[in-house]
Amino acid sequence: MIKSNTLALVRDLLITKTIEAGELSEGGKKIDPWRIPVEKVIVRIDREWSALGRMPNLYEIVWLGPCIPANWPHGVQ
C-alpha cells in the first residue's frame, strides 16, 4: 500500500508539472532530469523499487525536485 500510494502521488505531482524526476547532477547542485514520459518514470521507479526487495532509502532510486513548467522534461501528457 505504501508503494502504490507513493507511486500515485509521484504520478500526480509529475502530471501537474509540480516536480521533475531524475538523478542528482555532478556537483550535487541540481537534478539532471530523466527526459522520459511520466508513465515511464513511474515504471522505472516501480521496477527499481521491486528490485531492491525492501523499502528504499531517501533518494536511492530517484531524485525529485521542483520544476518550472516551461522546462518540464517529461514530455506531453
ChimeraX attribute file (.defattr): number of C-alpha atoms within 10 A of each C-alpha:
attribute: neighborCount
match mode: 1-to-1
recipient: residues
	/A:1	6
	/A:2	8
	/A:3	13
	/A:4	10
	/A:5	10
	/A:6	13
	/A:7	17
	/A:8	13
	/A:9	12
	/A:10	21
	/A:11	17
	/A:12	14
	/A:13	16
	/A:14	25
	/A:15	19
	/A:16	11
	/A:17	18
	/A:18	16
	/A:19	20
	/A:20	29
	/A:21	26
	/A:22	20
	/A:23	18
	/A:24	17
	/A:25	12
	/A:26	9
	/A:27	6
	/A:28	9
	/A:29	8
	/A:30	13
	/A:31	19
	/A:32	16
	/A:33	20
	/A:34	17
	/A:35	15
	/A:36	14
	/A:37	15
	/A:38	23
	/A:39	14
	/A:40	13
	/A:41	22
	/A:42	18
	/A:43	12
	/A:44	14
	/A:45	18
	/A:46	16
	/A:47	12
	/A:48	15
	/A:49	17
	/A:50	13
	/A:51	9
	/A:52	11
	/A:53	8
	/A:54	8
	/A:55	11
	/A:56	13
	/A:57	7
	/A:58	8
	/A:59	11
	/A:60	12
	/A:61	17
	/A:62	21
	/A:63	19
	/A:64	19
	/A:65	14
	/A:66	14
	/A:67	17
	/A:68	11
	/A:69	12
	/A:70	7
	/A:71	9
	/A:72	19
	/A:73	22
	/A:74	20
	/A:75	10
	/A:76	9
	/A:77	9
